[in-house]
Amino acid sequence: MSAERVLVTGAAGSVGGQLLPGLAGRPLRLFDREAADHPDAEVVTGELTDPAALERALDGVGAVVHLAGNPDPSAPWEELRGPNVEGFAALLAAAERAGVRRVVFASSVHAMGAYEADGRVPVDAAWAPRACCPYGATKVFDEAVAQVASRRGPVSTVGLRLGATVPEPTKRSQLASWLGPADLRQLVVRALDADVHHGVFPAVSGGTRRHWDLTAARTGLGYEPALDSEEFASGVQDDGTDTGVCPR
């Protein structure tokens, strides 16, 4: 187990709550607008765009798991630009100044969502990004700026294109892109420790309905999904589509 301190941004959110049990045994510092409830971690509150708050959060940190941002796929650009674009760029710059070894960041299947919307599945991670909405476009930007940071400097960046990251799927549209808690935790731990300088990987659980090819995550991170959305298929709400990201 690594002894380096890990900073988790957006730790008070729903994805952070699902992830944190998987980081047990690692020294943690949690960063969010409001205090995250975790008895064994340091807590820093603030905004990603506040340089002083970022400096406090990153002091002595070896790795970052970046979950903060606006997660609403229907949000307009005006509500996405600050947290998803400017905030991530500020975090990367501050992480480089602080000597952080690795930044694992939450991208999204929405960065490739137009392929799914057009019925081109399974989506191959090697294809060019093709966002389906402004939210997805912000994730394409994040992937690009992370690649630039790793090419120009020593900080290593690993992006995870998260699917529907909920404890269990409740709608039919979530079955194709569901990422369950155990697989989320496995992916993040592997991304923290993998021998890779930069990469972007699909991050969904397994299953026959999956629309995302996991070859890149298997070969690059050693990921083997433990969960299958098919277990929940008979009990989900029929919301009229099997397309889990953006409608056709």
C-alpha positions as CSV (number, residue, x, y, z in Angstrom):
1,M,0.0,0.0,0.0
2,S,1.4,3.4,-1.0
3,A,2.2,5.8,1.9
4,E,1.8,8.9,-0.3
5,R,-0.9,11.3,0.7
6,V,-3.9,11.3,-1.8
7,L,-6.0,14.4,-2.3
8,V,-9.6,13.7,-3.4
9,T,-11.4,16.7,-4.8
10,G,-15.2,16.7,-4.9
11,A,-15.0,14.3,-2.0
12,A,-18.4,15.3,-0.6
13,G,-20.3,14.3,-3.8
14,S,-22.0,11.1,-4.5
15,V,-19.1,9.6,-6.5
16,G,-16.7,10.5,-3.7
17,G,-18.9,8.8,-1.2
18,Q,-18.8,5.6,-3.2
19,L,-15.1,5.8,-3.8
20,L,-13.6,6.6,-0.4
21,P,-14.0,3.1,1.2
22,G,-11.8,1.8,-1.6
23,L,-9.0,4.2,-0.5
24,A,-8.9,2.9,3.1
25,G,-5.3,2.6,4.3
26,R,-4.0,5.5,2.3
27,P,-3.4,8.9,3.9
28,L,-6.2,11.1,2.6
29,R,-7.0,14.8,2.3
30,L,-10.4,15.7,1.1
31,F,-11.2,18.9,-0.8
32,D,-14.7,20.3,-1.6
33,R,-16.9,23.4,-1.2
34,E,-18.3,21.9,2.0
35,A,-16.6,19.5,4.4
36,A,-16.8,15.9,3.5
37,D,-17.6,13.5,6.4
38,H,-14.7,11.1,6.8
39,P,-13.2,10.4,10.2
40,D,-9.7,9.4,9.1
41,A,-8.9,12.2,6.6
42,E,-7.8,15.8,6.6
43,V,-10.4,18.1,5.2
44,V,-9.9,21.3,3.3
45,T,-12.8,23.4,2.0
46,G,-12.6,25.9,-0.9
47,E,-13.0,26.5,-4.6
48,L,-10.8,25.0,-7.3
49,T,-10.4,28.5,-8.8
50,D,-9.0,29.9,-5.5
51,P,-5.1,29.6,-5.7
52,A,-4.7,29.8,-1.9
53,A,-7.2,27.0,-1.3
54,L,-5.5,24.8,-3.9
55,E,-2.1,25.5,-2.4
56,R,-3.3,24.4,1.0
57,A,-5.0,21.3,-0.4
58,L,-2.0,20.2,-2.5
59,D,0.7,20.8,0.1
60,G,2.5,17.5,0.7
61,V,0.3,15.5,-1.6
62,G,1.7,12.8,-3.9
63,A,-1.4,12.1,-6.0
64,V,-4.8,13.6,-6.7
65,V,-8.1,12.0,-7.5
66,H,-10.1,14.8,-9.2
67,L,-13.9,14.3,-9.0
68,A,-14.9,17.9,-8.5
69,G,-17.0,19.7,-11.2
70,N,-20.5,20.1,-12.5
71,P,-21.7,16.6,-13.3
72,D,-25.0,17.6,-15.0
73,P,-25.1,16.5,-18.6
74,S,-27.9,18.9,-19.3
75,A,-26.2,22.0,-17.9
76,P,-25.5,24.9,-20.2
77,W,-22.0,26.1,-21.0
78,E,-22.2,29.0,-18.6
79,E,-22.6,26.6,-15.7
80,L,-19.9,24.2,-16.9
81,R,-17.0,26.5,-17.9
82,G,-15.9,27.5,-14.3
83,P,-15.9,24.2,-12.5
84,N,-15.2,21.8,-15.4
85,V,-12.7,23.9,-17.5
86,E,-11.2,26.7,-15.5
87,G,-11.2,24.6,-12.3
88,F,-9.4,21.6,-13.8
89,A,-6.8,23.8,-15.6
90,A,-6.1,25.5,-12.3
91,L,-5.8,22.2,-10.5
92,L,-3.3,20.8,-13.1
93,A,-1.1,23.9,-12.9
94,A,-1.1,23.9,-9.1
95,A,-0.4,20.2,-9.0
96,E,2.7,20.7,-11.2
97,R,3.9,23.5,-9.0
98,A,3.4,21.3,-5.9
99,G,5.4,18.4,-7.4
100,V,2.4,16.0,-7.5
101,R,3.3,12.7,-9.1
102,R,-0.1,11.8,-10.6
103,V,-3.5,13.2,-11.2
104,V,-6.3,10.8,-11.8
105,F,-9.3,12.7,-13.1
106,A,-12.9,12.0,-13.8
107,S,-13.7,12.3,-17.5
108,S,-17.0,10.9,-18.8
109,V,-18.5,8.6,-21.4
110,H,-20.1,11.8,-22.6
111,A,-16.8,12.6,-24.2
112,M,-17.5,9.8,-26.7
113,G,-21.3,10.0,-26.4
114,A,-22.0,10.9,-30.0
115,Y,-20.8,7.5,-31.1
116,E,-23.3,5.8,-28.9
117,A,-26.1,8.1,-29.9
118,D,-25.4,7.2,-33.6
119,G,-25.5,3.5,-32.7
120,R,-21.7,2.9,-33.2
121,V,-21.2,0.5,-30.4
122,P,-19.2,-0.8,-28.7
123,V,-17.3,2.4,-28.5
124,D,-13.5,2.0,-28.9
125,A,-11.3,4.1,-26.6
126,A,-8.9,4.6,-29.5
127,W,-11.4,6.5,-31.5
128,A,-11.2,10.3,-31.5
129,P,-13.3,12.0,-28.9
130,R,-16.8,12.9,-30.1
131,A,-18.9,14.6,-27.4
132,C,-22.6,14.6,-27.5
133,C,-23.3,17.7,-25.4
134,P,-21.6,20.7,-23.8
135,Y,-20.8,18.7,-20.7
136,G,-19.1,16.1,-22.8
137,A,-17.2,18.8,-24.6
138,T,-15.8,20.0,-21.2
139,K,-14.5,16.5,-20.6
140,V,-12.8,16.4,-24.0
141,F,-11.1,19.6,-23.0
142,D,-10.0,18.1,-19.7
143,E,-8.5,15.1,-21.5
144,A,-6.6,17.4,-23.9
145,V,-5.2,19.7,-21.3
146,A,-4.2,16.8,-19.2
147,Q,-2.3,15.3,-22.1
148,V,-0.5,18.6,-22.7
149,A,0.4,18.8,-19.0
150,S,1.9,15.3,-19.0
151,R,3.8,15.9,-22.3
152,R,5.3,19.2,-21.2
153,G,6.0,18.4,-17.5
154,P,6.6,15.6,-15.0
155,V,3.1,15.3,-13.7
156,S,1.4,12.0,-14.8
157,T,-2.3,12.2,-15.7
158,V,-4.8,9.3,-16.0
159,G,-8.4,10.0,-17.2
160,L,-11.3,7.7,-16.4
161,R,-14.4,8.1,-18.6
162,L,-16.9,7.4,-15.9
163,G,-20.3,5.9,-16.9
164,A,-23.5,6.0,-14.8
165,T,-21.7,6.0,-11.4
166,V,-24.5,5.0,-9.0
167,P,-24.8,2.2,-6.5
168,E,-27.0,0.2,-8.8
169,P,-28.8,1.0,-12.1
170,T,-32.5,2.1,-11.6
171,K,-33.3,3.0,-15.3
172,R,-33.0,1.0,-18.5
173,S,-30.8,3.7,-20.0
174,Q,-28.2,3.1,-17.2
175,L,-27.6,-0.5,-18.0
176,A,-25.2,0.1,-21.0
177,S,-22.9,2.5,-19.1
178,W,-23.3,1.6,-15.4
179,L,-20.2,1.8,-13.2
180,G,-20.8,0.1,-9.8
181,P,-19.0,1.0,-6.6
182,A,-16.6,-2.0,-6.5
183,D,-15.5,-1.4,-10.1
184,L,-15.1,2.4,-9.5
185,R,-12.8,1.7,-6.5
186,Q,-10.8,-0.9,-8.5
187,L,-10.3,1.5,-11.4
188,V,-9.2,4.4,-9.3
189,V,-6.8,2.3,-7.3
190,R,-5.3,0.9,-10.4
191,A,-5.1,4.3,-12.0
192,L,-3.2,5.6,-9.0
193,D,-0.7,2.8,-9.2
194,A,-0.4,1.9,-12.9
195,D,2.9,2.2,-14.8
196,V,1.7,4.8,-17.3
197,H,2.5,8.5,-17.7
198,H,-0.7,9.5,-19.5
199,G,-3.8,7.8,-20.6
200,V,-7.6,8.0,-20.9
201,F,-9.6,4.8,-20.2
202,P,-13.2,3.7,-20.4
203,A,-14.7,3.3,-16.9
204,V,-17.8,1.1,-16.8
205,S,-18.8,-2.2,-15.3
206,G,-19.1,-5.4,-17.3
207,G,-22.2,-6.9,-18.9
208,T,-23.8,-8.0,-22.1
209,R,-25.5,-4.6,-22.6
210,R,-22.3,-2.6,-22.3
211,H,-21.7,-0.1,-25.1
212,W,-18.1,0.6,-24.2
213,D,-15.1,-1.5,-25.2
214,L,-13.0,-2.1,-22.1
215,T,-9.9,-3.4,-23.9
216,A,-7.8,-0.3,-23.2
217,A,-8.7,-0.4,-19.4
218,R,-7.8,-4.1,-19.3
219,T,-4.4,-3.7,-21.0
220,G,-3.4,-0.3,-19.6
221,L,-4.6,-0.6,-16.1
222,G,-5.2,-4.3,-15.5
223,Y,-8.9,-3.7,-14.9
224,E,-11.2,-6.6,-14.6
225,P,-14.8,-5.6,-13.9
226,A,-16.5,-7.5,-11.0
227,L,-20.0,-6.3,-11.6
228,D,-22.6,-6.9,-14.3
229,S,-25.6,-4.5,-14.9
230,E,-27.6,-7.5,-16.2
231,E,-28.1,-8.5,-12.5
232,F,-30.5,-5.5,-12.2
233,A,-32.1,-5.5,-15.7
234,S,-35.4,-7.1,-14.7
235,G,-36.0,-4.5,-12.0
236,V,-35.1,-1.2,-13.6
237,Q,-37.5,1.5,-14.7
238,D,-38.2,1.5,-18.5
239,D,-37.3,5.1,-19.5
240,G,-37.7,4.4,-23.1
241,T,-34.1,4.0,-24.3
242,D,-31.1,1.7,-24.2
243,T,-28.8,4.6,-25.1
244,G,-27.3,5.6,-21.8
245,V,-25.6,8.9,-22.7
246,C,-27.3,11.1,-25.2
247,P,-30.5,10.3,-27.1
248,R,-30.5,9.8,-30.9
